[in-house]
């Protein structure tokens, strides 16, 4: 997939604490990058209207996959790309890509890709519940297409 297929990009630098002895980003850190990206994506979409995430829907990750294409090195800039792919009755599927971002050029330099599926739940029991229409509307407005 091309980086230009994503409307949302978050820029991040690979820090010392995230790399292994070879100065390569450790594999588990990519899920952390996805988490950073989706949090900022949710903000951009308008899912977090109140401070401290008050009023935001409760979403639990039920599936996470990462495919590694090329390493990210210590101190390297990267672009974390996020997109809502589809919305089901109770679930939302998100696509991620991590690209090298030397100089903020915006080109395609795919390092990792992934998918996460989150389920909207009814707290405190955590039972799946339908994704609210208002949440669907936020994602569809941001992405500029129907997702359901």
DRENDREN-160202 format. One record per residue: residue number from 0; z, x, y of N, C-alpha, C in turn; residue in three letters. Coordinates in nm, 2 decimals, m for minus. Last residue first. Example, Ala and Ser with C-alpha at 12.3 -4.5 7.8 and 13.67 -1.06 7.14 Angstrom:
r resi = 1	nzz = 0.71	nxx = 1.28	nyy = m0.22	cazz = 0.71	caxx = 1.37	cayy = m0.11	czz = 0.79	cxx = 1.29	cyy = 0.00	resn = SER .
r resi = 0	nzz = 0.78	nxx = 1.32	nyy = m0.57	cazz = 0.78	caxx = 1.23	cayy = m0.45	czz = 0.78	cxx = 1.32	cyy = m0.33	resn = ALA .
//
This chain:
r resi = 147	nzz = 0.70	nxx = m1.90	nyy = 0.12	cazz = 0.75	caxx = m1.99	cayy = 0.02	czz = 0.64	cxx = m2.05	cyy = m0.07	resn = UNK .
r resi = 146	nzz = 0.58	nxx = m1.77	nyy = 0.32	cazz = 0.64	caxx = m1.69	cayy = 0.22	czz = 0.69	cxx = m1.77	cyy = 0.10	resn = UNK .
r resi = 145	nzz = 0.31	nxx = m1.77	nyy = 0.55	cazz = 0.40	caxx = m1.85	cayy = 0.47	czz = 0.45	cxx = m1.76	cyy = 0.35	resn = UNK .
r resi = 144	nzz = 0.33	nxx = m1.53	nyy = 0.83	cazz = 0.26	caxx = m1.60	cayy = 0.72	czz = 0.36	cxx = m1.68	cyy = 0.64	resn = UNK .
r resi = 143	nzz = 0.46	nxx = m1.36	nyy = 1.01	cazz = 0.34	caxx = m1.43	cayy = 1.05	czz = 0.26	cxx = m1.49	cyy = 0.94	resn = UNK .
r resi = 142	nzz = 0.70	nxx = m1.24	nyy = 0.98	cazz = 0.59	caxx = m1.18	cayy = 0.90	czz = 0.46	cxx = m1.25	cyy = 0.94	resn = UNK .
r resi = 141	nzz = 0.86	nxx = m1.40	nyy = 1.16	cazz = 0.85	caxx = m1.25	cayy = 1.18	czz = 0.72	cxx = m1.20	cyy = 1.11	resn = UNK .
r resi = 140	nzz = 0.82	nxx = m1.66	nyy = 1.05	cazz = 0.78	caxx = m1.63	cayy = 1.19	czz = 0.76	cxx = m1.48	cyy = 1.21	resn = UNK .
r resi = 139	nzz = 0.93	nxx = m1.62	nyy = 0.79	cazz = 0.79	caxx = m1.65	cayy = 0.81	czz = 0.74	cxx = m1.63	cyy = 0.95	resn = UNK .
r resi = 138	nzz = 1.20	nxx = m1.56	nyy = 0.85	cazz = 1.11	caxx = m1.46	cayy = 0.79	czz = 0.96	cxx = m1.49	cyy = 0.80	resn = UNK .
r resi = 137	nzz = 1.27	nxx = m1.80	nyy = 0.98	cazz = 1.29	caxx = m1.67	cayy = 1.05	czz = 1.20	cxx = m1.57	cyy = 0.99	resn = UNK .
r resi = 136	nzz = 1.22	nxx = m2.00	nyy = 0.78	cazz = 1.15	caxx = m2.00	cayy = 0.91	czz = 1.16	cxx = m1.87	cyy = 0.98	resn = UNK .
r resi = 135	nzz = 1.42	nxx = m1.93	nyy = 0.59	cazz = 1.28	caxx = m1.92	cayy = 0.56	czz = 1.19	cxx = m1.91	cyy = 0.68	resn = UNK .
r resi = 134	nzz = 1.64	nxx = m2.00	nyy = 0.74	cazz = 1.62	caxx = m1.86	cayy = 0.70	czz = 1.48	cxx = m1.84	cyy = 0.67	resn = UNK .
r resi = 133	nzz = 1.61	nxx = m2.28	nyy = 0.77	cazz = 1.61	caxx = m2.20	cayy = 0.89	czz = 1.59	cxx = m2.05	cyy = 0.86	resn = UNK .
r resi = 132	nzz = 1.63	nxx = m2.36	nyy = 0.50	cazz = 1.50	caxx = m2.37	cayy = 0.57	czz = 1.50	cxx = m2.29	cyy = 0.70	resn = UNK .
r resi = 131	nzz = 1.82	nxx = m2.15	nyy = 0.28	cazz = 1.81	caxx = m2.25	cayy = 0.39	czz = 1.68	cxx = m2.24	cyy = 0.46	resn = UNK .
r resi = 130	nzz = 1.77	nxx = m2.12	nyy = m0.06	cazz = 1.75	caxx = m2.05	cayy = 0.07	czz = 1.74	cxx = m2.15	cyy = 0.18	resn = UNK .
r resi = 129	nzz = 2.00	nxx = m2.29	nyy = m0.28	cazz = 1.87	caxx = m2.28	cayy = m0.21	czz = 1.87	cxx = m2.20	cyy = m0.08	resn = UNK .
r resi = 128	nzz = 2.23	nxx = m2.07	nyy = m0.45	cazz = 2.20	caxx = m2.19	cayy = m0.38	czz = 2.06	cxx = m2.18	cyy = m0.31	resn = UNK .
r resi = 127	nzz = 2.42	nxx = m1.92	nyy = m0.71	cazz = 2.29	caxx = m1.93	cayy = m0.64	czz = 2.27	cxx = m2.07	cyy = m0.57	resn = UNK .
r resi = 126	nzz = 2.76	nxx = m1.86	nyy = m0.65	cazz = 2.66	caxx = m1.93	cayy = m0.73	czz = 2.53	cxx = m1.94	cyy = m0.64	resn = UNK .
r resi = 125	nzz = 2.99	nxx = m1.74	nyy = m0.54	cazz = 2.87	caxx = m1.66	cayy = m0.57	czz = 2.76	cxx = m1.73	cyy = m0.65	resn = UNK .
r resi = 124	nzz = 3.23	nxx = m1.85	nyy = m0.46	cazz = 3.20	caxx = m1.84	cayy = m0.61	czz = 3.08	cxx = m1.76	cyy = m0.64	resn = UNK .
r resi = 123	nzz = 3.28	nxx = m1.90	nyy = m0.19	cazz = 3.33	caxx = m1.77	cayy = m0.25	czz = 3.29	cxx = m1.75	cyy = m0.40	resn = UNK .
r resi = 122	nzz = 2.93	nxx = m1.88	nyy = m0.12	cazz = 3.06	caxx = m1.82	cayy = m0.13	czz = 3.17	cxx = m1.92	cyy = m0.13	resn = UNK .
r resi = 121	nzz = 2.64	nxx = m1.92	nyy = m0.27	cazz = 2.74	caxx = m2.00	cayy = m0.20	czz = 2.87	cxx = m1.94	cyy = m0.23	resn = UNK .
r resi = 120	nzz = 2.36	nxx = m1.70	nyy = m0.21	cazz = 2.47	caxx = m1.75	cayy = m0.28	czz = 2.56	cxx = m1.84	cyy = m0.20	resn = UNK .
r resi = 119	nzz = 2.03	nxx = m1.59	nyy = m0.26	cazz = 2.12	caxx = m1.66	cayy = m0.16	czz = 2.23	cxx = m1.73	cyy = m0.24	resn = UNK .
r resi = 118	nzz = 1.95	nxx = m1.28	nyy = m0.40	cazz = 1.97	caxx = m1.43	cayy = m0.42	czz = 2.07	cxx = m1.48	cyy = m0.32	resn = UNK .
r resi = 117	nzz = 1.69	nxx = m1.04	nyy = m0.38	cazz = 1.82	caxx = m1.09	cayy = m0.34	czz = 1.83	cxx = m1.24	cyy = m0.37	resn = UNK .
r resi = 116	nzz = 1.52	nxx = m0.78	nyy = m0.51	cazz = 1.53	caxx = m0.92	cayy = m0.52	czz = 1.67	cxx = m0.96	cyy = m0.48	resn = UNK .
r resi = 115	nzz = 1.32	nxx = m0.51	nyy = m0.41	cazz = 1.45	caxx = m0.56	cayy = m0.43	czz = 1.44	cxx = m0.71	cyy = m0.43	resn = UNK .
r resi = 114	nzz = 1.11	nxx = m0.23	nyy = m0.48	cazz = 1.13	caxx = m0.38	cayy = m0.46	czz = 1.27	cxx = m0.41	cyy = m0.48	resn = UNK .
r resi = 113	nzz = 0.94	nxx = 0.06	nyy = m0.35	cazz = 1.04	caxx = m0.01	cayy = m0.43	czz = 1.04	cxx = m0.16	cyy = m0.40	resn = UNK .
r resi = 112	nzz = 0.85	nxx = 0.41	nyy = m0.32	cazz = 0.82	caxx = 0.26	cayy = m0.29	czz = 0.92	cxx = 0.19	cyy = m0.38	resn = UNK .
r resi = 111	nzz = 0.82	nxx = 0.72	nyy = m0.15	cazz = 0.88	caxx = 0.63	cayy = m0.25	czz = 0.85	cxx = 0.49	cyy = m0.21	resn = UNK .
r resi = 110	nzz = 0.62	nxx = 0.85	nyy = 0.00	cazz = 0.72	caxx = 0.93	cayy = m0.08	czz = 0.79	cxx = 0.85	cyy = m0.18	resn = UNK .
r resi = 109	nzz = 0.31	nxx = 0.85	nyy = 0.16	cazz = 0.41	caxx = 0.78	cayy = 0.07	czz = 0.49	cxx = 0.87	cyy = m0.01	resn = UNK .
r resi = 108	nzz = 0.19	nxx = 0.86	nyy = 0.42	cazz = 0.25	caxx = 0.98	cayy = 0.35	czz = 0.35	cxx = 0.93	cyy = 0.26	resn = UNK .
r resi = 107	nzz = m0.01	nxx = 0.75	nyy = 0.66	cazz = 0.03	caxx = 0.72	cayy = 0.53	czz = 0.07	cxx = 0.85	cyy = 0.46	resn = UNK .
r resi = 106	nzz = 0.12	nxx = 0.79	nyy = 1.00	cazz = 0.02	caxx = 0.79	cayy = 0.90	czz = 0.08	cxx = 0.75	cyy = 0.76	resn = UNK .
r resi = 105	nzz = 0.29	nxx = 0.81	nyy = 1.22	cazz = 0.26	caxx = 0.68	cayy = 1.17	czz = 0.15	cxx = 0.67	cyy = 1.06	resn = UNK .
r resi = 104	nzz = 0.39	nxx = 1.03	nyy = 1.36	cazz = 0.25	caxx = 1.01	cayy = 1.36	czz = 0.21	cxx = 0.87	cyy = 1.31	resn = UNK .
r resi = 103	nzz = 0.63	nxx = 1.15	nyy = 1.41	cazz = 0.62	caxx = 1.01	cayy = 1.44	czz = 0.47	cxx = 0.97	cyy = 1.44	resn = UNK .
r resi = 102	nzz = 0.66	nxx = 1.41	nyy = 1.32	cazz = 0.61	caxx = 1.39	cayy = 1.46	czz = 0.58	cxx = 1.25	cyy = 1.49	resn = UNK .
r resi = 101	nzz = 0.64	nxx = 1.30	nyy = 1.00	cazz = 0.64	caxx = 1.42	cayy = 1.08	czz = 0.58	cxx = 1.39	cyy = 1.22	resn = UNK .
r resi = 100	nzz = 0.73	nxx = 1.12	nyy = 0.80	cazz = 0.70	caxx = 1.08	cayy = 0.94	czz = 0.71	cxx = 1.20	cyy = 1.04	resn = UNK .
r resi = 99	nzz = 0.67	nxx = 1.00	nyy = 0.48	cazz = 0.70	caxx = 1.11	cayy = 0.56	czz = 0.66	cxx = 1.07	cyy = 0.70	resn = UNK .
r resi = 98	nzz = 0.79	nxx = 0.67	nyy = 0.39	cazz = 0.68	caxx = 0.76	cayy = 0.42	czz = 0.73	cxx = 0.88	cyy = 0.50	resn = UNK .
r resi = 97	nzz = 0.89	nxx = 0.43	nyy = 0.17	cazz = 0.94	caxx = 0.55	cayy = 0.25	czz = 0.82	cxx = 0.64	cyy = 0.26	resn = UNK .
r resi = 96	nzz = 0.88	nxx = 0.08	nyy = 0.14	cazz = 0.81	caxx = 0.21	cayy = 0.13	czz = 0.88	cxx = 0.31	cyy = 0.22	resn = UNK .
r resi = 95	nzz = 0.95	nxx = m0.23	nyy = m0.01	cazz = 0.99	caxx = m0.11	cayy = 0.06	czz = 0.90	cxx = 0.00	cyy = 0.04	resn = UNK .
r resi = 94	nzz = 0.98	nxx = m0.58	nyy = m0.02	cazz = 0.90	caxx = m0.46	cayy = m0.06	czz = 0.95	cxx = m0.35	cyy = 0.04	resn = UNK .
r resi = 93	nzz = 1.18	nxx = m0.84	nyy = m0.15	cazz = 1.15	caxx = m0.75	cayy = m0.04	czz = 1.08	cxx = m0.63	cyy = m0.10	resn = UNK .
r resi = 92	nzz = 1.23	nxx = m1.18	nyy = m0.22	cazz = 1.18	caxx = m1.05	cayy = m0.27	czz = 1.13	cxx = m0.97	cyy = m0.15	resn = UNK .
r resi = 91	nzz = 1.49	nxx = m1.41	nyy = m0.26	cazz = 1.40	caxx = m1.35	cayy = m0.16	czz = 1.36	cxx = m1.21	cyy = m0.22	resn = UNK .
r resi = 90	nzz = 1.59	nxx = m1.72	nyy = m0.42	cazz = 1.57	caxx = m1.58	cayy = m0.41	czz = 1.47	cxx = m1.54	cyy = m0.30	resn = UNK .
r resi = 89	nzz = 1.59	nxx = m1.99	nyy = m0.46	cazz = 1.72	caxx = m1.93	cayy = m0.43	czz = 1.71	cxx = m1.78	cyy = m0.40	resn = UNK .
r resi = 88	nzz = 1.31	nxx = m2.05	nyy = m0.46	cazz = 1.41	caxx = m2.16	cayy = m0.43	czz = 1.54	cxx = m2.09	cyy = m0.38	resn = UNK .
r resi = 87	nzz = 1.16	nxx = m1.76	nyy = m0.30	cazz = 1.17	caxx = m1.87	cayy = m0.40	czz = 1.27	cxx = m1.97	cyy = m0.36	resn = UNK .
r resi = 86	nzz = 0.95	nxx = m1.59	nyy = m0.09	cazz = 1.08	caxx = m1.66	cayy = m0.09	czz = 1.07	cxx = m1.77	cyy = m0.20	resn = UNK .
r resi = 85	nzz = 0.81	nxx = m1.26	nyy = m0.06	cazz = 0.81	caxx = m1.40	cayy = m0.10	czz = 0.95	cxx = m1.46	cyy = m0.10	resn = UNK .
r resi = 84	nzz = 0.83	nxx = m1.02	nyy = 0.09	cazz = 0.71	caxx = m1.05	cayy = 0.01	czz = 0.70	cxx = m1.20	cyy = m0.02	resn = UNK .
r resi = 83	nzz = 0.94	nxx = m0.88	nyy = 0.38	cazz = 0.97	caxx = m0.99	cayy = 0.29	czz = 0.84	cxx = m1.03	cyy = 0.22	resn = UNK .
r resi = 82	nzz = 0.94	nxx = m0.53	nyy = 0.41	cazz = 0.87	caxx = m0.65	cayy = 0.43	czz = 0.92	cxx = m0.76	cyy = 0.33	resn = UNK .
r resi = 81	nzz = 0.98	nxx = m0.20	nyy = 0.56	cazz = 1.04	caxx = m0.32	cayy = 0.49	czz = 0.96	cxx = m0.44	cyy = 0.52	resn = UNK .
r resi = 80	nzz = 0.99	nxx = 0.15	nyy = 0.56	cazz = 0.91	caxx = 0.03	cayy = 0.59	czz = 0.97	cxx = m0.09	cyy = 0.50	resn = UNK .
r resi = 79	nzz = 1.11	nxx = 0.42	nyy = 0.71	cazz = 1.15	caxx = 0.33	cayy = 0.60	czz = 1.08	cxx = 0.19	cyy = 0.64	resn = UNK .
r resi = 78	nzz = 0.99	nxx = 0.74	nyy = 0.76	cazz = 0.97	caxx = 0.60	cayy = 0.80	czz = 1.01	cxx = 0.51	cyy = 0.69	resn = UNK .
r resi = 77	nzz = 1.15	nxx = 1.05	nyy = 0.82	cazz = 1.09	caxx = 0.95	cayy = 0.73	czz = 1.08	cxx = 0.82	cyy = 0.80	resn = UNK .
r resi = 76	nzz = 1.18	nxx = 1.39	nyy = 0.89	cazz = 1.18	caxx = 1.26	cayy = 0.94	czz = 1.11	cxx = 1.17	cyy = 0.84	resn = UNK .
r resi = 75	nzz = 1.38	nxx = 1.63	nyy = 0.72	cazz = 1.25	caxx = 1.57	cayy = 0.74	czz = 1.27	cxx = 1.43	cyy = 0.79	resn = UNK .
r resi = 74	nzz = 1.62	nxx = 1.75	nyy = 0.65	cazz = 1.59	caxx = 1.75	cayy = 0.79	czz = 1.45	cxx = 1.68	cyy = 0.82	resn = UNK .
r resi = 73	nzz = 1.52	nxx = 1.82	nyy = 0.32	cazz = 1.62	caxx = 1.83	cayy = 0.42	czz = 1.56	cxx = 1.83	cyy = 0.56	resn = UNK .
r resi = 72	nzz = 1.24	nxx = 1.61	nyy = 0.20	cazz = 1.31	caxx = 1.74	cayy = 0.22	czz = 1.42	cxx = 1.73	cyy = 0.33	resn = UNK .
r resi = 71	nzz = 1.13	nxx = 1.39	nyy = m0.04	cazz = 1.16	caxx = 1.41	cayy = 0.10	czz = 1.26	cxx = 1.52	cyy = 0.11	resn = UNK .
r resi = 70	nzz = 0.87	nxx = 1.42	nyy = m0.29	cazz = 1.00	caxx = 1.44	cayy = m0.24	czz = 1.01	cxx = 1.43	cyy = m0.08	resn = UNK .
r resi = 69	nzz = 0.67	nxx = 1.14	nyy = m0.40	cazz = 0.68	caxx = 1.28	cayy = m0.36	czz = 0.82	cxx = 1.30	cyy = m0.29	resn = UNK .
r resi = 68	nzz = 0.73	nxx = 0.90	nyy = m0.55	cazz = 0.59	caxx = 0.96	cayy = m0.54	czz = 0.59	cxx = 1.10	cyy = m0.50	resn = UNK .
r resi = 67	nzz = 0.93	nxx = 0.69	nyy = m0.74	cazz = 0.92	caxx = 0.82	cayy = m0.66	czz = 0.78	cxx = 0.87	cyy = m0.66	resn = UNK .
r resi = 66	nzz = 1.03	nxx = 0.37	nyy = m0.71	cazz = 0.93	caxx = 0.45	cayy = m0.77	czz = 0.91	cxx = 0.57	cyy = m0.68	resn = UNK .
r resi = 65	nzz = 1.30	nxx = 0.16	nyy = m0.78	cazz = 1.24	caxx = 0.26	cayy = m0.70	czz = 1.14	cxx = 0.34	cyy = m0.78	resn = UNK .
r resi = 64	nzz = 1.44	nxx = m0.17	nyy = m0.77	cazz = 1.35	caxx = m0.07	cayy = m0.84	czz = 1.30	cxx = 0.03	cyy = m0.74	resn = UNK .
r resi = 63	nzz = 1.68	nxx = m0.41	nyy = m0.82	cazz = 1.64	caxx = m0.30	cayy = m0.73	czz = 1.56	cxx = m0.20	cyy = m0.82	resn = UNK .
r resi = 62	nzz = 1.83	nxx = m0.73	nyy = m0.82	cazz = 1.73	caxx = m0.64	cayy = m0.89	czz = 1.69	cxx = m0.54	cyy = m0.78	resn = UNK .
r resi = 61	nzz = 2.01	nxx = m0.86	nyy = m0.68	cazz = 2.02	caxx = m0.88	cayy = m0.82	czz = 1.92	cxx = m0.79	cyy = m0.90	resn = UNK .
r resi = 60	nzz = 2.20	nxx = m0.86	nyy = m0.39	cazz = 2.09	caxx = m0.80	cayy = m0.46	czz = 2.11	cxx = m0.81	cyy = m0.61	resn = UNK .
r resi = 59	nzz = 2.29	nxx = m1.16	nyy = m0.22	cazz = 2.33	caxx = m1.05	cayy = m0.32	czz = 2.21	cxx = m1.00	cyy = m0.39	resn = UNK .
r resi = 58	nzz = 2.36	nxx = m1.29	nyy = 0.09	cazz = 2.26	caxx = m1.25	cayy = 0.00	czz = 2.31	cxx = m1.14	cyy = m0.09	resn = UNK .
r resi = 57	nzz = 2.47	nxx = m1.54	nyy = 0.30	cazz = 2.52	caxx = m1.44	cayy = 0.20	czz = 2.41	cxx = m1.42	cyy = 0.09	resn = UNK .
r resi = 56	nzz = 2.35	nxx = m1.56	nyy = 0.64	cazz = 2.36	caxx = m1.60	cayy = 0.50	czz = 2.41	cxx = m1.50	cyy = 0.41	resn = UNK .
r resi = 55	nzz = 2.57	nxx = m1.52	nyy = 0.92	cazz = 2.45	caxx = m1.47	cayy = 0.84	czz = 2.47	cxx = m1.53	cyy = 0.70	resn = UNK .
r resi = 54	nzz = 2.80	nxx = m1.58	nyy = 1.06	cazz = 2.70	caxx = m1.68	cayy = 1.05	czz = 2.57	cxx = m1.64	cyy = 0.97	resn = UNK .
r resi = 53	nzz = 2.86	nxx = m1.24	nyy = 1.15	cazz = 2.91	caxx = m1.38	cayy = 1.14	czz = 2.79	cxx = m1.48	cyy = 1.14	resn = UNK .
r resi = 52	nzz = 2.81	nxx = m0.97	nyy = 1.17	cazz = 2.74	caxx = m1.05	cayy = 1.07	czz = 2.78	cxx = m1.19	cyy = 1.06	resn = UNK .
r resi = 51	nzz = 2.93	nxx = m0.86	nyy = 1.39	cazz = 3.00	caxx = m0.85	cayy = 1.26	czz = 2.94	cxx = m0.94	cyy = 1.16	resn = UNK .
r resi = 50	nzz = 2.79	nxx = m1.09	nyy = 1.63	cazz = 2.85	caxx = m0.96	cayy = 1.60	czz = 2.92	cxx = m0.97	cyy = 1.46	resn = UNK .
r resi = 49	nzz = 2.51	nxx = m1.31	nyy = 1.54	cazz = 2.64	caxx = m1.29	cayy = 1.59	czz = 2.69	cxx = m1.15	cyy = 1.55	resn = UNK .
r resi = 48	nzz = 2.26	nxx = m1.31	nyy = 1.41	cazz = 2.27	caxx = m1.36	cayy = 1.55	czz = 2.41	cxx = m1.33	cyy = 1.61	resn = UNK .
r resi = 47	nzz = 2.09	nxx = m1.18	nyy = 1.19	cazz = 2.23	caxx = m1.15	cayy = 1.23	czz = 2.25	cxx = m1.18	cyy = 1.38	resn = UNK .
r resi = 46	nzz = 1.83	nxx = m1.25	nyy = 1.17	cazz = 1.92	caxx = m1.30	cayy = 1.07	czz = 2.07	cxx = m1.28	cyy = 1.10	resn = UNK .
r resi = 45	nzz = 1.62	nxx = m1.16	nyy = 1.31	cazz = 1.71	caxx = m1.25	cayy = 1.38	czz = 1.81	cxx = m1.31	cyy = 1.28	resn = UNK .
r resi = 44	nzz = 1.45	nxx = m0.95	nyy = 1.24	cazz = 1.41	caxx = m1.09	cayy = 1.20	czz = 1.49	cxx = m1.19	cyy = 1.28	resn = UNK .
r resi = 43	nzz = 1.61	nxx = m0.73	nyy = 1.31	cazz = 1.48	caxx = m0.76	cayy = 1.38	czz = 1.43	cxx = m0.90	cyy = 1.36	resn = UNK .
r resi = 42	nzz = 1.82	nxx = m0.76	nyy = 1.12	cazz = 1.84	caxx = m0.76	cayy = 1.27	czz = 1.72	cxx = m0.80	cyy = 1.34	resn = UNK .
r resi = 41	nzz = 1.67	nxx = m0.71	nyy = 0.89	cazz = 1.74	caxx = m0.84	cayy = 0.91	czz = 1.77	cxx = m0.86	cyy = 1.06	resn = UNK .
r resi = 40	nzz = 1.60	nxx = m0.45	nyy = 0.94	cazz = 1.49	caxx = m0.55	cayy = 0.93	czz = 1.56	cxx = m0.69	cyy = 0.95	resn = UNK .
r resi = 39	nzz = 1.84	nxx = m0.32	nyy = 0.91	cazz = 1.77	caxx = m0.32	cayy = 1.04	czz = 1.66	cxx = m0.43	cyy = 1.05	resn = UNK .
r resi = 38	nzz = 1.89	nxx = m0.38	nyy = 0.64	cazz = 1.99	caxx = m0.42	cayy = 0.74	czz = 1.92	cxx = m0.43	cyy = 0.88	resn = UNK .
r resi = 37	nzz = 1.67	nxx = m0.25	nyy = 0.52	cazz = 1.68	caxx = m0.40	cayy = 0.52	czz = 1.78	cxx = m0.45	cyy = 0.62	resn = UNK .
r resi = 36	nzz = 1.72	nxx = 0.02	nyy = 0.58	cazz = 1.60	caxx = m0.04	cayy = 0.63	czz = 1.62	cxx = m0.19	cyy = 0.63	resn = UNK .
r resi = 35	nzz = 1.96	nxx = 0.06	nyy = 0.44	cazz = 1.96	caxx = 0.09	cayy = 0.59	czz = 1.84	cxx = 0.01	cyy = 0.64	resn = UNK .
r resi = 34	nzz = 1.87	nxx = 0.01	nyy = 0.18	cazz = 1.97	caxx = m0.07	cayy = 0.24	czz = 1.98	cxx = m0.06	cyy = 0.39	resn = UNK .
r resi = 33	nzz = 1.68	nxx = 0.21	nyy = 0.15	cazz = 1.64	caxx = 0.07	cayy = 0.14	czz = 1.74	cxx = m0.02	cyy = 0.21	resn = UNK .
r resi = 32	nzz = 1.86	nxx = 0.43	nyy = 0.15	cazz = 1.76	caxx = 0.41	cayy = 0.26	czz = 1.70	cxx = 0.27	cyy = 0.26	resn = UNK .
r resi = 31	nzz = 2.00	nxx = 0.37	nyy = m0.08	cazz = 2.07	caxx = 0.37	cayy = 0.05	czz = 1.97	cxx = 0.36	cyy = 0.16	resn = UNK .
r resi = 30	nzz = 1.79	nxx = 0.42	nyy = m0.26	cazz = 1.85	caxx = 0.28	cayy = m0.25	czz = 1.93	cxx = 0.27	cyy = m0.12	resn = UNK .
r resi = 29	nzz = 1.76	nxx = 0.69	nyy = m0.22	cazz = 1.65	caxx = 0.60	cayy = m0.17	czz = 1.70	cxx = 0.46	cyy = m0.17	resn = UNK .
r resi = 28	nzz = 1.97	nxx = 0.82	nyy = m0.33	cazz = 1.98	caxx = 0.80	cayy = m0.18	czz = 1.87	cxx = 0.70	cyy = m0.14	resn = UNK .
r resi = 27	nzz = 1.93	nxx = 0.88	nyy = m0.59	cazz = 2.00	caxx = 0.75	cayy = m0.56	czz = 2.00	cxx = 0.72	cyy = m0.41	resn = UNK .
r resi = 26	nzz = 1.78	nxx = 1.13	nyy = m0.58	cazz = 1.72	caxx = 1.00	cayy = m0.61	czz = 1.80	cxx = 0.88	cyy = m0.57	resn = UNK .
r resi = 25	nzz = 1.83	nxx = 1.34	nyy = m0.29	cazz = 1.87	caxx = 1.30	cayy = m0.43	czz = 1.82	cxx = 1.16	cyy = m0.45	resn = UNK .
r resi = 24	nzz = 1.59	nxx = 1.52	nyy = m0.12	cazz = 1.67	caxx = 1.40	cayy = m0.12	czz = 1.70	cxx = 1.36	cyy = m0.26	resn = UNK .
r resi = 23	nzz = 1.62	nxx = 1.87	nyy = m0.16	cazz = 1.54	caxx = 1.75	cayy = m0.18	czz = 1.63	cxx = 1.63	cyy = m0.18	resn = UNK .
r resi = 22	nzz = 1.75	nxx = 2.12	nyy = m0.18	cazz = 1.72	caxx = 2.06	cayy = m0.05	czz = 1.62	cxx = 1.94	cyy = m0.05	resn = UNK .
r resi = 21	nzz = 1.84	nxx = 2.18	nyy = m0.43	cazz = 1.70	caxx = 2.23	cayy = m0.39	czz = 1.66	cxx = 2.18	cyy = m0.26	resn = UNK .
r resi = 20	nzz = 2.08	nxx = 2.05	nyy = m0.45	cazz = 2.08	caxx = 2.20	cayy = m0.44	czz = 1.94	cxx = 2.25	cyy = m0.40	resn = UNK .
r resi = 19	nzz = 2.01	nxx = 1.75	nyy = m0.27	cazz = 2.06	caxx = 1.82	cayy = m0.38	czz = 2.05	cxx = 1.97	cyy = m0.35	resn = UNK .
r resi = 18	nzz = 2.09	nxx = 1.55	nyy = 0.03	cazz = 2.01	caxx = 1.63	cayy = m0.06	czz = 2.08	cxx = 1.70	cyy = m0.17	resn = UNK .
r resi = 17	nzz = 2.26	nxx = 1.42	nyy = 0.20	cazz = 2.17	caxx = 1.34	cayy = 0.11	czz = 2.09	cxx = 1.42	cyy = 0.02	resn = UNK .
r resi = 16	nzz = 2.39	nxx = 1.58	nyy = 0.37	cazz = 2.47	caxx = 1.52	cayy = 0.27	czz = 2.39	cxx = 1.44	cyy = 0.17	resn = UNK .
r resi = 15	nzz = 2.19	nxx = 1.66	nyy = 0.55	cazz = 2.24	caxx = 1.75	cayy = 0.45	czz = 2.31	cxx = 1.68	cyy = 0.34	resn = UNK .
r resi = 14	nzz = 1.94	nxx = 1.39	nyy = 0.59	cazz = 2.06	caxx = 1.47	cayy = 0.63	czz = 2.11	cxx = 1.56	cyy = 0.51	resn = UNK .
r resi = 13	nzz = 1.64	nxx = 1.29	nyy = 0.70	cazz = 1.71	caxx = 1.32	cayy = 0.58	czz = 1.82	cxx = 1.43	cyy = 0.62	resn = UNK .
r resi = 12	nzz = 1.63	nxx = 1.04	nyy = 0.96	cazz = 1.61	caxx = 1.18	cayy = 0.92	czz = 1.70	cxx = 1.21	cyy = 0.79	resn = UNK .
r resi = 11	nzz = 1.43	nxx = 0.75	nyy = 1.02	cazz = 1.56	caxx = 0.81	cayy = 0.97	czz = 1.53	cxx = 0.96	cyy = 0.94	resn = UNK .
r resi = 10	nzz = 1.31	nxx = 0.45	nyy = 1.15	cazz = 1.29	caxx = 0.60	cayy = 1.14	czz = 1.43	cxx = 0.66	cyy = 1.11	resn = UNK .
r resi = 9	nzz = 1.17	nxx = 0.16	nyy = 1.02	cazz = 1.30	caxx = 0.22	cayy = 1.07	czz = 1.28	cxx = 0.37	cyy = 1.05	resn = UNK .
r resi = 8	nzz = 0.94	nxx = m0.10	nyy = 1.07	cazz = 0.96	caxx = 0.04	cayy = 1.03	czz = 1.09	cxx = 0.09	cyy = 1.10	resn = UNK .
r resi = 7	nzz = 0.76	nxx = m0.39	nyy = 1.00	cazz = 0.89	caxx = m0.33	cayy = 1.04	czz = 0.90	cxx = m0.19	cyy = 0.98	resn = UNK .
r resi = 6	nzz = 0.52	nxx = m0.47	nyy = 0.91	cazz = 0.54	caxx = m0.50	cayy = 1.05	czz = 0.67	cxx = m0.43	cyy = 1.10	resn = UNK .
r resi = 5	nzz = 0.30	nxx = m0.30	nyy = 0.69	cazz = 0.44	caxx = m0.34	cayy = 0.72	czz = 0.46	cxx = m0.36	cyy = 0.87	resn = UNK .
r resi = 4	nzz = 0.06	nxx = m0.20	nyy = 0.66	cazz = 0.08	caxx = m0.34	cayy = 0.60	czz = 0.22	cxx = m0.39	cyy = 0.63	resn = UNK .
r resi = 3	nzz = 0.06	nxx = 0.06	nyy = 0.74	cazz = 0.02	caxx = m0.04	cayy = 0.84	czz = 0.03	cxx = m0.18	cyy = 0.79	resn = UNK .
r resi = 2	nzz = 0.10	nxx = 0.20	nyy = 0.51	cazz = 0.21	caxx = 0.18	cayy = 0.60	czz = 0.18	cxx = 0.07	cyy = 0.70	resn = UNK .
r resi = 1	nzz = m0.07	nxx = 0.05	nyy = 0.23	cazz = m0.07	caxx = 0.13	cayy = 0.35	czz = 0.05	cxx = 0.10	cyy = 0.44	resn = UNK .
r resi = 0	nzz = 0.00	nxx = 0.08	nyy = m0.12	cazz = 0.00	caxx = 0.00	cayy = 0.00	czz = 0.00	cxx = 0.09	cyy = 0.12	resn = UNK .
//
